[in-house]
Structures are given as C-alpha cells and as structure tokens.
Amino acid sequence: MKTMTCKDLGGPCDLKLIGESADDVIKAQDRHLKEAVDGGDTTHAEAWRAMQGRWRHPKKSMDWYNAAKKSFAALPED
C-alpha cells in the first residue's frame, strides 16, 4: 500500500488516498473530487473540471497519467 494526497494529484487538499496501485489512488481521487463538488465544496471544483477535461485530450491525459504513475512508483510502501 502507498499513499498520495489529493494535492499530489492536482487537487487542493491533503486528504490521504491509499491504494495498491496508482490506478487505485487515481480512482479514489476521482471519487473524492466528485463527492466534494457534489457536496458544495467549491475549492475542489477546478480540480474536478480538470479531471473531467483531462480525458477529452488524450495526449495531455496520458502525460498526466504517466506522471502520476511515476510519482506513485517512487513512493515508499506504507
């Protein structure tokens, strides 16, 4: 298990996201952003829009995804 924060993935807060893989923490951040915005948290709105838009631009999204995976791989195990 490894831990990244919302901020590590481009969000505004220090919520810890824990997973076995980079995909696990990315999915956890996606859920966190959606829940925060749905709950009226405006501080997460920009990151939520960026996350939604990321997948509309394949090259840019793959750059972000590969950077997130590389950052995750470099972390020590919890």
N, C-alpha and C positions, 0 to 999 in steps of 0.2 A: 504494500500500500504506500502511496505517495500523496502528498498534499500540495495543492496550489490554491491561491486565493482568487476571488473574483477579480481583483485588481491585476493579478498576474496574467489574466486572460483578457484584459482590456476593460474590465468593469470598474465601478467606482468604490467598491468596499473591500474589506478584509475578511469577508466570510470564507472560511476554510472549506475547500472542496476536496474530498478524498476519493481515491479510486485506485484500481489495479492497473489502469492504463490511461493514457492521455485521452482516449475517447470517453472513458468514464467521467473524467473531470470536466471535459468539454460539455458532455450531455448534462451533467449536474449544473454547470453554469447556465446553460440554456434554460433549464427548468427554473433556476433561481431568478434569472432576469425576467422571465415571463411572469412568475409569481409576484415579484417585486412590482413590476409595472401594473399588473392586474390589480394589485393591492393599492395602487395610487402613489407609489414611490417614484417621484419624478427624477430623482438622482440616477436611476437606472435606465431611464427612457432612451438616452443617447446610445448607451451600450446595447440595448435591446434592438434599436433600429439598425445599428452597425452589424449586429449578429444576423438579423434578417436580410440585410442587403448584401452581406458577405457572400451568400450562396448564389446571388444573381450575377456575380463577377467571378467566374471560375478561376482565372489566374490569380487574382488577388486573394481569393479564399484559400487556394492551395498554399500560397505563401504564408498566410496566417496560420493555417493548419499545420504545416511543416514546422514553423517556428514554435508553435505550442507543443508539438510532439518532441522537438529537440529540447525545449526547456524542461518538459516532464522527464525525459530520459536522463537529464543531468542531475535531477534531484536525488537525494539520498532516500533510502527506504525509511518509512516511519517506524 
